[in-house]
Amino acid sequence: MKSVADLGDLSGTRVLIRCDFNVPLDADKNITDDGRIRAALPTLTTLREAGARVVVMAHLGRPKGEVNPKYSLAPVAARLSELLGVDVKLAGDVVGESAKATVEALGDGDVALLENVRFEPAEESKDEAARQELAAKYAAFGDLFVSDGFGVVHRKQASVYDVAKLLPNAAGFLVAKEVGVLRKLTESPERPYVVVLGGAKVADKLAVIDNLLKVADTLVIGGGMAFTFLKAQGHEIGDSLLDESNLQTCLDYLEQARQAGKQILLPVDVRVADGMDFDARQTKGDVEVVSSANIPAGKQGLDIGPETEQLFADAIKGARTVFWNGPMGVFEIEALSHGTAAVAQALTEVDGLSVVGGGDSAAAVRVLGYADDAFGHISTGGGASLEFLEGKELPGISVLEEDN
């Protein structure tokens, strides 16, 4: 896999680059977390300073192949202009006349941003021929292709996979760093190695658990997914989230860990309430702390409790390598953010490599006020990170490893 440093003299060269600018917006279309834009700056700045003519492809949201002003990249272009200190020109379309004119007008060191690639129906098509036809239009805008959108490399899409087959290509600094970190986690982690998994659904993490039980020393499981494990052990979980179809699977994992001499740590106490009103950012009824072995009927587990915070933190701080994906509770509600905050704080105290695995975990640490450099690495791709750790082949990475 070539890197940007292997591309040679780029002066006057048109470089087509895929970034992941799928950033959250508020109701007024203000960007609430620009982390993914900042993550692309090292590659974009290097290309600019080398005199390349930079053409950026990116997506925002899920417009499903239709032009929708709600998902325009205009806010991204404005923020990217501020961060780069140059005027980033936003094309009015993806591969139409505006895009062609915008690219044609670029000078050395200039940057253009094509409109949301997901406005094109063929971008995410299962029809390979349709994707290839669109990819050829993308390729007409560049002499080289750089892949720097790690959050989409697990997708076989025209701007990620197919275009890389048409142009000499390389990995941007962000993608190269992400792959390097994740390979450490799966191939050569310093020990003890602790994996912390949270989030709502067990089903979302089954393949990760299956693969990481082979390499991790301890699995720490919180969030909504913990309740299926607790139920599998025979505990009462009240109205907490439950995936009945995976009760036996959870029991099998617990036994597998026991036989391998490894730990799966589960909550010993939890914060419960009668439910929550997510839109109003508040719980229904008061929050109480109860034993995880006997959650009262009618109560819903919504965060780990204080004893569990200490248990999990001790395991994390004693590790040399930690990977974390998924919050411990509903961190967007202040009363239910304590468990996630405790895990985040523990990761900042790891004497070794601490990796925040993108998605909700990355959002949580920023909402909770932690600086990015408090951790060894914050991934920009939750889904891509998990699929890598599951042992899956990522199309957007494998295509860069082909001879080109």
Buried (B, 14 or more C-beta within 10 A) or exposed (E): BBBBEEBEEBEEBBBBBBBBBBBBBEEEEEBEBBBBBBBBBBBBBBBBEBBBBBBBBBBBBEBEBEBBEEBBBBBBBBBBBEBBEBEBBBBEBBBBEBBBEBBEEBEBBBBBBBBBBBBBEBBBBEEEEBBBBBBBBBBBBBBBBBBBBBBBBBBBBBBBBBBBBBBEBBBBBBBBBBBEBBEBBBEEBEEBBBBBBBBBBBEBBBBBBBBBBEBBBBBBBBBBBBBBBBBBEEBBBBBBBBBEEBBEBBBEBBEBBEEEEBBBBBBBBBBBBBBBEEEEEBBEBEBBBBBBBEBEEEBBBBBBBBBBBEBBBEBBBBBBBBBBBBBBBBBBBEBBBBBBBBBBBBBBEBEBBBBBBBBBBBBBBBBBEBEBEBBBBBBBBBBBBBBBBBEEEBBBBBBBEEEB
